[in-house]
Amino acid sequence: MARRRRHHEEHENHERWLVSYADFITLLFAFFVVMYSISSVNNGKYRVLSSTLTEAFVSSARTLEPIQIGEEIRKIEPQIGDLAIIEPAQPDVLPGDPLEEASQGNSIVATKTLDAVKSDLATSLSEYTDQGLVNVTRTVRGIEVEMKSNMLFESGSARLSREALKALRKVILIVKPLPNLINVEGHTDNVPIKTISFPSNWELSAARSASVVHYFAKLGVDSSRMAAIGYGEHRPLSSNETLEGRKNNRRVNLLIMAQQLENKTNSSGESTPRGSP
């Protein structure tokens, strides 16, 4: 008979724990490296990253290019309290565009009465007034074009929507040739907001009015005619106790004032705007 071979028992490895221990040490080392890198992060860059991630996940982007308020682009890192205003992506005025034709220096623009301007605005914005999004009225101050925020901006944002650009362009075509001063007034409801870009409703309302002013200036409206004003929640139209009331209070008012930009010389020889004391 063939002799059976004895099967030797495999030697048990009592050092297998070293593999797990080495993996644990590696992970622990990686953890401390990450913790160290976070502790030495640049505060300004961290705020920019945090704001970008918040904007990306909370609201969908409507436009691509950032709005910069002023003549020069600021190149400093945004700090808490800075306004993060985004400029709408919109092509420049092309030759043959009605805006260009209205801005030609050699053209003579007949002076319109405020009632005629109101009629033109009401006709041009009729598709929005029919939906209750825009209201054009004649007041003692001038002509008020009230636009609801839900057609201009997303909640908690100062970025103009594409529908807002379309509506504002209609207004620009009418008011651009006029000498009247223009006030853009931003309003919010009383729901508190506290973000890196907008610490309160003051900043949000001012940023929204500034976005409108910037767009007007980009399409050729004289910057010296315009002012951006933020009232926050302090001038409500309706009670903020109801959802409908808060919706009515979130708005931007375009005020085409009776006062004009044309200057006159006073008795001291200084030049003052018409309508000034």
Backbone torsions as a table, in degrees:
resi	resn	phi	psi	omega
1	MET	NA	143.6	-180.0
2	ALA	-73.6	136.7	-179.8
3	ARG	-75.7	128.7	178.1
4	ARG	-72.4	136.1	177.9
5	ARG	-80.5	136.1	177.6
6	ARG	-78.4	131.7	176.4
7	HIS	-86.4	117.8	179.5
8	HIS	-77.7	133.5	176.4
9	GLU	-63.8	137.1	179.4
10	GLU	-66.8	142.8	-179.9
11	HIS	-71.7	123.6	-179.4
12	GLU	-76.0	129.0	-178.3
13	ASN	-86.1	110.5	-179.0
14	HIS	-87.0	5.2	-178.2
15	GLU	-111.7	19.3	178.5
16	ARG	-64.3	-25.0	-179.5
17	TRP	-62.8	-20.0	-179.1
18	LEU	-65.7	-32.4	179.2
19	VAL	-64.2	-49.8	178.9
20	SER	-63.2	-39.3	-179.6
21	TYR	-64.4	-39.8	179.5
22	ALA	-66.0	-40.3	176.2
23	ASP	-61.7	-42.0	179.7
24	PHE	-62.7	-43.7	179.7
25	ILE	-63.3	-39.9	178.7
26	THR	-62.9	-45.9	178.3
27	LEU	-63.6	-38.9	179.1
28	LEU	-64.4	-40.5	177.9
29	PHE	-63.5	-44.5	178.5
30	ALA	-62.2	-37.9	179.6
31	PHE	-62.1	-45.8	-178.8
32	PHE	-69.2	-30.9	175.7
33	VAL	-64.7	-44.7	178.2
34	VAL	-63.8	-43.1	178.9
35	MET	-61.4	-39.8	179.1
36	TYR	-66.8	-41.1	-179.3
37	SER	-65.6	-36.2	178.0
38	ILE	-68.9	-38.5	-177.5
39	SER	-67.2	-21.9	-178.1
40	SER	-109.5	20.6	-177.5
41	VAL	-72.5	149.8	176.3
42	ASN	-71.3	123.1	-175.4
43	ASN	-60.5	-40.1	-179.3
44	GLY	-64.0	-45.5	179.9
45	LYS	-67.8	-33.0	178.6
46	TYR	-66.3	-39.6	178.4
47	ARG	-65.2	-40.5	178.6
48	VAL	-61.6	-44.9	178.6
49	LEU	-62.5	-44.0	-179.7
50	SER	-62.7	-43.7	179.4
51	SER	-64.6	-39.0	-179.7
52	THR	-65.5	-44.4	179.3
53	LEU	-65.1	-40.0	178.1
54	THR	-62.5	-45.0	-179.6
55	GLU	-64.4	-36.5	-176.7
56	ALA	-70.1	-38.1	-175.1
57	PHE	-93.4	-23.0	-177.4
58	VAL	-88.2	-44.8	-177.4
59	SER	-132.8	143.5	178.9
60	SER	-80.4	138.7	-178.3
61	ALA	-71.7	134.6	177.4
62	ARG	-100.5	-27.4	-176.8
63	THR	-134.0	173.2	-171.2
64	LEU	-112.3	-36.6	-172.4
65	GLU	-95.3	142.8	179.3
66	PRO	-80.5	141.6	174.6
67	ILE	-82.3	134.5	173.9
68	GLN	-116.5	126.9	-179.9
69	ILE	-89.0	127.1	-177.8
70	GLY	110.9	176.7	-175.1
71	GLU	-82.1	-28.1	-177.2
72	GLU	-115.1	146.9	179.3
73	ILE	-78.5	127.7	177.8
74	ARG	-76.4	134.1	-176.2
75	LYS	-113.4	10.5	178.2
76	ILE	-86.3	160.3	179.6
77	GLU	-74.5	139.9	-179.0
78	PRO	-68.5	137.8	176.6
79	GLN	-110.8	175.5	180.0
80	ILE	-63.6	129.3	-178.8
81	GLY	102.9	-18.5	177.0
82	ASP	-67.6	147.6	178.8
83	LEU	-88.2	123.3	177.3
84	ALA	-98.0	91.0	-176.7
85	ILE	-107.2	134.4	-175.0
86	ILE	-109.3	128.9	-179.9
87	GLU	-81.5	134.8	178.7
88	PRO	-67.9	140.2	176.8
89	ALA	-75.4	111.3	-175.2
90	GLN	-146.7	131.9	179.8
91	PRO	-66.1	151.9	177.9
92	ASP	-68.2	164.9	-179.6
93	VAL	-66.2	131.7	-177.7
94	LEU	-100.0	157.5	176.2
95	PRO	-57.5	137.7	-178.9
96	GLY	88.4	-7.8	178.1
97	ASP	-68.4	143.0	178.6
98	PRO	-57.2	-31.1	178.3
99	LEU	-66.0	-38.4	179.8
100	GLU	-68.4	-40.9	-179.3
101	GLU	-65.3	-34.6	-179.8
102	ALA	-72.8	-19.8	-175.3
103	SER	-100.8	3.1	-179.0
104	GLN	-65.6	129.7	-174.6
105	GLY	-64.9	-27.7	-176.5
106	ASN	-82.6	-11.4	-178.9
107	SER	-79.2	145.9	179.9
108	ILE	-103.7	118.3	-177.9
109	VAL	-98.8	122.4	179.2
110	ALA	-71.1	139.1	179.7
111	THR	-70.0	127.5	-179.5
112	LYS	-102.0	148.1	171.9
113	THR	-76.1	157.6	-179.8
114	LEU	-62.5	-33.2	178.4
115	ASP	-64.7	-38.3	178.3
116	ALA	-67.9	-39.2	178.0
117	VAL	-64.5	-42.3	178.1
118	LYS	-60.0	-42.9	-180.0
119	SER	-63.4	-41.4	178.9
120	ASP	-63.8	-43.0	-179.7
121	LEU	-65.6	-42.7	-179.7
122	ALA	-62.6	-39.8	179.2
123	THR	-68.1	-44.0	-176.8
124	SER	-67.2	-33.1	-176.3
125	LEU	-102.6	19.2	-174.6
126	SER	-59.3	-35.1	-178.9
127	GLU	-65.2	-26.2	178.8
128	TYR	-88.7	-35.8	177.9
129	THR	-66.0	-34.4	178.3
130	ASP	-64.2	-27.2	179.5
131	GLN	-91.9	-0.3	-179.6
132	GLY	76.6	16.3	-179.1
133	LEU	-91.2	-23.2	-177.6
134	VAL	-134.0	142.8	176.7
135	ASN	-135.4	122.4	-179.2
136	VAL	-108.6	121.1	-178.0
137	THR	-134.1	157.0	175.8
138	ARG	-105.0	121.7	-179.1
139	THR	-123.5	178.9	179.4
140	VAL	-67.8	-24.6	179.1
141	ARG	-80.3	-26.9	-177.8
142	GLY	153.2	-135.5	179.2
143	ILE	-112.5	125.8	179.2
144	GLU	-107.0	124.9	174.2
145	VAL	-108.7	102.6	-178.0
146	GLU	-91.9	121.9	-179.5
147	MET	-118.8	129.3	179.6
148	LYS	-70.2	141.5	-176.5
149	SER	-64.9	-28.3	-176.6
150	ASN	-68.8	-15.6	174.4
151	MET	-94.1	-12.6	-177.3
152	LEU	-103.9	-40.8	-172.1
153	PHE	-137.4	159.3	168.1
154	GLU	-82.4	163.9	-177.8
155	SER	-59.6	129.0	178.2
156	GLY	71.3	17.0	-176.3
157	SER	-125.4	153.9	175.0
158	ALA	-114.3	20.2	-179.8
159	ARG	-92.0	122.1	-178.8
160	LEU	-67.8	134.9	177.2
161	SER	-80.7	168.1	179.1
162	ARG	-66.2	-34.3	176.9
163	GLU	-66.6	-34.9	177.0
164	ALA	-65.0	-41.1	179.1
165	LEU	-61.3	-39.6	-179.9
166	LYS	-64.7	-44.7	-179.0
167	ALA	-69.5	-42.8	-179.3
168	LEU	-65.9	-32.8	178.4
169	ARG	-63.1	-36.8	176.7
170	LYS	-62.8	-39.6	179.1
171	VAL	-67.4	-41.3	-178.0
172	ILE	-61.6	-40.6	179.9
173	LEU	-56.6	-31.8	-176.5
174	ILE	-88.3	-42.4	-172.2
175	VAL	-89.3	-17.3	-175.9
176	LYS	-58.5	-43.6	-178.5
177	PRO	-76.0	-9.5	-174.1
178	LEU	-82.2	155.6	177.7
179	PRO	-91.4	-0.6	-173.8
180	ASN	-69.6	145.9	174.6
181	LEU	-71.5	152.1	-177.9
182	ILE	-129.7	123.2	172.3
183	ASN	-106.6	131.8	175.8
184	VAL	-111.3	116.7	-172.7
185	GLU	-114.6	122.2	179.0
186	GLY	-97.5	137.8	-179.7
187	HIS	-133.2	148.0	176.2
188	THR	-129.9	175.3	170.4
189	ASP	-87.2	-169.8	-176.5
190	ASN	-96.5	10.8	176.8
191	VAL	-72.2	121.0	-175.6
192	PRO	-64.0	147.6	173.4
193	ILE	-133.4	138.2	-179.9
194	LYS	-148.8	92.0	177.7
195	THR	-125.2	175.8	177.6
196	ILE	-62.0	-40.6	-178.5
197	SER	-77.7	-37.3	-174.9
198	PHE	-130.2	91.4	179.6
199	PRO	-64.3	-22.8	179.2
200	SER	-154.6	177.8	178.9
201	ASN	-68.6	-20.1	174.5
202	TRP	-59.3	-51.3	-178.0
203	GLU	-64.9	-39.1	-178.8
204	LEU	-65.2	-46.0	-179.2
205	SER	-66.7	-39.1	178.5
206	ALA	-67.3	-38.8	179.7
207	ALA	-65.8	-38.3	179.8
208	ARG	-67.2	-43.3	177.7
209	SER	-66.6	-35.9	178.1
210	ALA	-66.7	-34.3	177.2
211	SER	-62.7	-40.9	178.8
212	VAL	-66.8	-44.8	179.2
213	VAL	-60.9	-42.4	-179.7
214	HIS	-61.9	-40.6	179.7
215	TYR	-67.0	-39.7	175.9
216	PHE	-60.3	-45.4	-179.3
217	ALA	-65.1	-36.9	-179.7
218	LYS	-62.8	-34.0	-179.2
219	LEU	-95.3	18.0	166.5
220	GLY	102.8	0.9	176.7
221	VAL	-73.3	133.9	-177.2
222	ASP	-57.7	120.7	-176.5
223	SER	-63.1	-29.7	-178.4
224	SER	-71.2	-11.3	178.1
225	ARG	-84.7	-15.6	-165.9
226	MET	-112.8	154.7	174.6
227	ALA	-142.0	138.4	177.2
228	ALA	-105.2	125.6	-174.3
229	ILE	-128.1	136.1	176.5
230	GLY	-118.3	119.1	-179.8
231	TYR	-101.1	-6.5	-177.6
232	GLY	62.2	-137.6	-179.3
233	GLU	-98.1	11.9	-167.1
234	HIS	-89.2	-0.8	174.9
235	ARG	-131.6	66.9	-176.5
236	PRO	-73.9	150.7	172.2
237	LEU	-89.5	-33.2	-176.6
238	SER	-131.1	173.0	178.0
239	SER	-70.4	137.7	178.1
240	ASN	-83.7	6.8	-179.1
241	GLU	-77.5	-19.1	-177.9
242	THR	-117.3	157.9	179.1
243	LEU	-63.0	-42.0	179.9
244	GLU	-66.3	-37.3	178.3
245	GLY	-65.3	-42.7	178.5
246	ARG	-65.5	-35.4	177.6
247	LYS	-63.3	-40.2	178.3
248	ASN	-67.9	-31.1	-176.6
249	ASN	-77.7	-22.1	178.5
250	ARG	-83.0	104.4	-171.8
251	ARG	-159.0	165.8	171.3
252	VAL	-128.2	126.3	179.9
253	ASN	-103.4	126.0	171.9
254	LEU	-99.6	114.7	-177.7
255	LEU	-108.1	109.7	173.6
256	ILE	-88.6	103.7	-169.1
257	MET	-79.2	155.2	175.9
258	ALA	-68.4	-26.4	178.7
259	GLN	-70.3	139.5	-178.0
260	GLN	-109.3	163.6	-177.7
261	LEU	-80.4	-19.9	-176.4
262	GLU	-56.5	138.5	-175.7
263	ASN	-98.6	155.4	172.1
264	LYS	-134.4	156.7	-176.7
265	THR	-95.7	127.7	179.2
266	ASN	-87.0	-175.4	-174.5
267	SER	-66.0	-25.0	-179.8
268	SER	-87.0	-2.1	178.9
269	GLY	91.6	-1.8	179.4
270	GLU	-86.5	150.7	-178.8
271	SER	-94.3	127.5	179.8
272	THR	-128.3	148.4	178.2
273	PRO	-62.8	147.8	177.1
274	ARG	-62.8	135.8	-178.2
275	GLY	95.6	-10.5	179.4
276	SER	-79.0	152.4	179.3
277	PRO	-70.8	NA	NA
